[in-house]
Amino acid sequence: MSVLQASPRQVCGSCAISTGMRFLRNLKKNNDRDWFRERKDLYEQSVRHPMELLVSEAAVRCRQNGLPLHTKDRSPVMRVYRDIRFSDDKRPFKSHVGASLRNTKTQFGELYIHISPEEAFLAAGFWMPERPFLQLWRQSMTENPQRFLKVEKSLQKAGLTLSHENRLTRLPRGFDAYAESGVAEHLRLTSYVTTQALRPQDCTSPKLLETVCAFALGAKPLLEYGWSLNYTPRRDILEER
């Protein structure tokens, strides 16, 4: 029994190589509207609904531990349909299941869960934020480097590190004076995110829910740092996915 099958009492957790994972494998091989239409009920029962159970329970447990994360109002699970309007890749469906939790007061900063037979991971933080937010974050780091370095140290204690994906090759304009600062490398980041890979055995474990919550609490200092900047985003990145 797996998350991609489990009942609410079998806690939302073990995303086993079972009906749901087999469905995602088969969807990748048969990425076709007619094929999916005939099996949509199976997708709902074995993939989307169990993922909803997982993130809903994770949200409750996070809030119980002082991390104000909530599921999206309309649907916790991201759409299986791909936006192919401006893409050369015209495959209509995603072959993974993803879901997000976020702070509903700020509408910004999130915990993301991504599961597929090929890749599974957790991510938390502020992914590809708007330029004004990046500017605000960078200014905050330069004004009080030790505060941010304390956040980084807290992540390290939890076994987490900041992702350096898509970082700038040089310091951003206006920050050259901080080349020797302890936060110089962090000024080059374009996202402030930490990630954790999930092994196949993690996804099949009944302790998946605990794994998700432990990761979220480990990333709590990073999320709280971003929220403390009191920035209101101009666009909703989650709704664009």
Secondary structure, DSSP 8 states (H G I E B T S, - for coil): --TTT--GGGTT----TTHHHHHHHHHHHT--HHHHHHTHHHHIIIIIHHHHHHHHHHHHHHHHTT---EE-SS-SB--SB---TT-S----B-SSEEEEEE-TTTT--EEEEEE-SS-EEEEEEE-S--HHHHHHHHHHHHH-HHHHHHHHHHHHHTT--B--TT--SS--TT-GGGTTSTTHHHHT-S-EEEEEE--HHHHHSTTHHHHHHHHHHHTHHHHHHHHTT----SS-HHHH-
